[in-house]
Amino acid sequence: MKKLLRWPMSVALALLAASFLTYALLYLAYHNLREILLSFINNIAFLFIYVLVVMLVIEQLLAKREKRVLMKKLNMVIGTFFSAVGLDMLKKFRDYVTNADALGPELLFSSAWQEKDFERAMAKAKAFSYKVRVTPESLGELRRILGADRTFLLRLLENPNLLEHERFTDLLWAVFHLAEELDIRGESFENLPESDYAHLAVDVKRAYSQIASEWLAYAFHLKQSYPFLFSLVARVNPFGPQPSPIVRS
């Protein structure tokens, strides 16, 4: 600990000595103490501006670096979500969307896609007119699926860094809301009024559209940072005609 404290002190003393030596050489060369003192005072006056500029620049650089590190960690969390439950949810929710085939080709990304292509696909996933059809059987199945994943989703919400990723947080809340709506009705969804089926269909639509949009954002992140992982998600993309991890060509 003492060695760590002595190191900056030694550097400070060396810098002060170098500064004193420089001013001493100036005096020996010009013998004009008044000019040297004026120059010293001017440098002191500008020092505050230098410090302010350096502080602002360093603060911005550190903030950007921290944000990059945080987003990298959050994307790891999002990747875990899709690996554990999100991809299966996309596959299962698609069974409830009667016009899913009309959206699928629009979300079938490839290595040729650029940022603008992903942004356009995300906008389409959000604005698409989903036609959701639910039945007592499908709602019961969905209730079991979401119930099995609830513990994992709760652990995700415990991550305080998720507050920095508003879109993914909204996704989790949409899924949790749907799970709560299904769970509070019990195990049977028979004999519900049509208005209630319509309400649950809206909840399914909300969760499905947000997961689909976030899936595209996650794929774009992988394409930029981890091309080898992007290759896999492109092959298993549930919006493809025959998603498979097998490399066929």
C-alpha positions as CSV (number, residue, x, y, z in Angstrom):
1,M,0.0,0.0,0.0
2,K,2.8,2.4,0.9
3,K,4.5,1.7,-2.5
4,L,1.2,2.5,-4.3
5,L,1.0,5.8,-2.4
6,R,4.7,6.7,-3.0
7,W,4.4,6.3,-6.8
8,P,2.1,9.2,-7.5
9,M,4.0,11.4,-4.9
10,S,7.2,10.6,-6.7
11,V,5.7,11.6,-10.1
12,A,4.3,14.8,-8.6
13,L,7.7,15.8,-7.1
14,A,9.4,15.0,-10.4
15,L,7.0,17.2,-12.4
16,L,7.3,20.1,-9.9
17,A,11.1,19.8,-10.1
18,A,11.0,19.8,-14.0
19,S,8.8,22.9,-13.9
20,F,11.1,24.7,-11.5
21,L,14.1,23.8,-13.6
22,T,12.5,25.1,-16.7
23,Y,11.7,28.4,-15.1
24,A,15.2,28.6,-13.7
25,L,16.7,28.1,-17.2
26,L,14.4,30.8,-18.6
27,Y,15.7,33.2,-15.9
28,L,19.3,32.3,-16.6
29,A,18.7,32.8,-20.3
30,Y,16.8,36.1,-20.2
31,H,17.3,37.6,-16.7
32,N,13.7,38.9,-16.9
33,L,11.9,37.8,-13.7
34,R,8.9,40.1,-14.5
35,E,8.1,38.4,-17.8
36,I,8.6,34.9,-16.3
37,L,6.2,35.8,-13.5
38,L,3.6,37.1,-16.0
39,S,3.9,34.0,-18.1
40,F,3.5,31.9,-14.9
41,I,0.3,33.8,-13.9
42,N,-1.1,33.5,-17.4
43,N,-0.5,29.8,-17.4
44,I,-2.2,29.5,-14.0
45,A,-5.2,31.5,-15.3
46,F,-5.6,29.2,-18.3
47,L,-5.1,26.1,-16.3
48,F,-8.7,26.2,-15.0
49,I,-10.0,26.3,-18.5
50,Y,-7.7,23.4,-19.4
51,V,-9.0,21.4,-16.5
52,L,-12.6,22.1,-17.4
53,V,-12.1,21.0,-21.0
54,V,-10.3,17.9,-20.0
55,M,-12.9,17.0,-17.4
56,L,-15.7,17.4,-19.9
57,V,-13.9,15.4,-22.6
58,I,-12.9,12.6,-20.2
59,E,-16.4,12.5,-18.7
60,Q,-18.0,12.0,-22.1
61,L,-15.5,9.4,-23.1
62,L,-16.0,7.5,-19.8
63,A,-19.8,7.7,-20.1
64,K,-19.7,6.3,-23.6
65,R,-17.3,3.5,-22.5
66,E,-19.6,2.6,-19.6
67,K,-22.6,2.6,-21.8
68,R,-20.9,0.3,-24.3
69,V,-19.9,-2.1,-21.5
70,L,-23.4,-2.0,-20.0
71,M,-25.1,-2.6,-23.4
72,K,-22.7,-5.5,-24.0
73,K,-23.8,-7.0,-20.7
74,L,-27.4,-6.4,-21.4
75,N,-27.2,-8.1,-24.8
76,M,-25.7,-11.1,-23.0
77,V,-28.8,-11.1,-20.8
78,I,-31.1,-10.8,-23.9
79,G,-29.2,-13.6,-25.5
80,T,-29.8,-15.8,-22.5
81,F,-33.5,-14.9,-22.6
82,F,-33.8,-16.0,-26.2
83,S,-31.8,-19.1,-25.7
84,A,-33.8,-20.2,-22.6
85,V,-37.4,-19.1,-23.4
86,G,-37.7,-16.4,-26.0
87,L,-37.1,-18.5,-29.1
88,D,-39.6,-21.1,-27.9
89,M,-42.1,-18.3,-27.2
90,L,-41.7,-17.0,-30.7
91,K,-42.4,-20.4,-32.1
92,K,-45.4,-21.0,-29.9
93,F,-47.0,-17.6,-30.3
94,R,-46.8,-18.0,-34.0
95,D,-49.3,-20.8,-33.8
96,Y,-51.9,-18.3,-32.4
97,V,-51.3,-15.7,-35.2
98,T,-53.4,-16.7,-38.2
99,N,-51.7,-14.3,-40.6
100,A,-48.1,-15.0,-39.4
101,D,-47.1,-16.3,-42.9
102,A,-47.6,-12.8,-44.3
103,L,-45.1,-11.4,-41.8
104,G,-42.5,-14.2,-41.9
105,P,-40.7,-13.2,-45.1
106,E,-40.4,-9.6,-43.9
107,L,-38.4,-10.8,-40.9
108,L,-36.2,-13.4,-42.6
109,F,-32.9,-11.7,-42.1
110,S,-29.6,-12.8,-43.6
111,S,-25.9,-11.8,-43.6
112,A,-26.6,-9.4,-46.4
113,W,-28.9,-7.3,-44.2
114,Q,-27.6,-3.8,-43.1
115,E,-28.7,-1.7,-40.2
116,K,-31.5,0.0,-42.3
117,D,-32.9,-3.5,-43.2
118,F,-33.1,-4.5,-39.5
119,E,-34.7,-1.1,-38.6
120,R,-37.3,-1.5,-41.3
121,A,-38.1,-5.1,-40.2
122,M,-38.4,-4.0,-36.6
123,A,-40.9,-1.3,-37.6
124,K,-42.9,-3.8,-39.6
125,A,-42.9,-6.2,-36.6
126,K,-44.4,-3.5,-34.4
127,A,-46.9,-2.1,-36.9
128,F,-48.1,-5.4,-38.4
129,S,-51.8,-6.1,-38.0
130,Y,-51.7,-9.4,-36.1
131,K,-54.7,-11.5,-36.2
132,V,-54.7,-13.6,-33.1
133,R,-57.0,-16.5,-32.5
134,V,-57.1,-18.1,-29.1
135,T,-59.0,-21.2,-27.9
136,P,-59.5,-22.6,-24.4
137,E,-56.9,-25.4,-25.3
138,S,-54.3,-23.0,-26.6
139,L,-54.7,-20.7,-23.6
140,G,-54.2,-23.6,-21.3
141,E,-51.1,-24.6,-23.1
142,L,-49.7,-21.1,-23.1
143,R,-50.5,-20.8,-19.3
144,R,-48.4,-23.9,-18.7
145,I,-45.5,-22.7,-20.8
146,L,-45.4,-19.2,-19.2
147,G,-45.8,-20.7,-15.7
148,A,-42.8,-22.9,-16.2
149,D,-40.7,-20.0,-17.3
150,R,-41.8,-17.5,-14.6
151,T,-38.9,-18.2,-12.2
152,F,-36.4,-17.5,-15.0
153,L,-38.1,-14.3,-16.0
154,L,-38.3,-13.1,-12.4
155,R,-34.5,-13.5,-12.2
156,L,-34.1,-11.4,-15.3
157,L,-36.2,-8.6,-13.7
158,E,-33.9,-8.7,-10.7
159,N,-31.1,-7.3,-12.8
160,P,-31.0,-3.5,-12.1
161,N,-29.2,-2.8,-15.3
162,L,-32.4,-3.7,-17.3
163,L,-33.7,-0.2,-16.5
164,E,-31.2,1.0,-19.0
165,H,-32.8,-1.1,-21.7
166,E,-36.4,0.2,-21.9
167,R,-37.4,-1.9,-24.9
168,F,-36.4,-5.2,-23.3
169,T,-38.0,-4.2,-20.0
170,D,-41.3,-3.5,-21.8
171,L,-41.0,-6.9,-23.4
172,L,-40.6,-8.6,-20.0
173,W,-43.6,-6.7,-18.6
174,A,-45.7,-7.7,-21.6
175,V,-44.9,-11.3,-21.1
176,F,-45.5,-11.1,-17.3
177,H,-48.8,-9.4,-17.8
178,L,-49.9,-12.1,-20.2
179,A,-48.8,-14.8,-17.7
180,E,-50.6,-13.1,-14.9
181,E,-53.8,-12.7,-16.9
182,L,-53.7,-16.4,-17.7
183,D,-52.7,-17.6,-14.2
184,I,-55.4,-15.6,-12.4
185,R,-58.2,-17.3,-14.4
186,G,-57.2,-20.7,-13.2
187,E,-56.7,-23.8,-15.2
188,S,-59.9,-23.8,-17.2
189,F,-60.6,-21.3,-20.0
190,E,-63.9,-22.8,-21.1
191,N,-67.1,-20.7,-21.3
192,L,-65.3,-17.4,-21.2
193,P,-67.2,-14.5,-22.9
194,E,-66.0,-13.5,-26.3
195,S,-64.9,-10.1,-24.9
196,D,-62.5,-11.9,-22.6
197,Y,-61.1,-14.0,-25.4
198,A,-60.6,-10.8,-27.4
199,H,-58.8,-9.2,-24.4
200,L,-56.4,-12.2,-24.1
201,A,-55.8,-12.1,-27.8
202,V,-54.6,-8.5,-27.5
203,D,-52.3,-9.5,-24.7
204,V,-50.8,-12.3,-26.8
205,K,-50.4,-9.8,-29.7
206,R,-48.6,-7.3,-27.5
207,A,-46.1,-9.9,-26.2
208,Y,-45.6,-11.5,-29.6
209,S,-44.9,-8.2,-31.4
210,Q,-42.4,-7.1,-28.7
211,I,-40.5,-10.4,-28.7
212,A,-40.4,-10.4,-32.5
213,S,-39.0,-6.8,-32.6
214,E,-36.4,-7.5,-29.9
215,W,-35.4,-10.7,-31.7
216,L,-34.5,-8.6,-34.7
217,A,-32.5,-6.1,-32.6
218,Y,-30.6,-8.9,-30.9
219,A,-29.8,-10.4,-34.3
220,F,-28.4,-7.1,-35.5
221,H,-26.2,-6.9,-32.4
222,L,-24.8,-10.3,-33.1
223,K,-24.2,-9.4,-36.8
224,Q,-22.1,-6.4,-35.7
225,S,-20.3,-8.0,-32.8
226,Y,-20.4,-11.8,-33.1
227,P,-20.8,-13.0,-36.7
228,F,-20.4,-16.6,-35.7
229,L,-23.4,-16.4,-33.3
230,F,-25.4,-14.5,-36.0
231,S,-24.9,-17.4,-38.3
232,L,-26.7,-19.7,-35.9
233,V,-29.6,-17.3,-35.1
234,A,-30.1,-16.8,-38.9
235,R,-30.5,-20.5,-39.3
236,V,-32.9,-21.0,-36.5
237,N,-34.9,-17.9,-37.2
238,P,-38.5,-19.0,-36.5
239,F,-39.8,-16.7,-39.2
240,G,-38.0,-18.9,-41.8
241,P,-39.9,-21.6,-43.8
242,Q,-37.8,-24.4,-42.3
243,P,-35.7,-23.2,-39.4
244,S,-32.9,-25.6,-38.5
245,P,-29.4,-25.3,-36.9
246,I,-28.1,-27.7,-39.6
247,V,-25.7,-26.1,-42.1
248,R,-26.9,-27.4,-45.5
249,S,-24.9,-25.2,-47.9
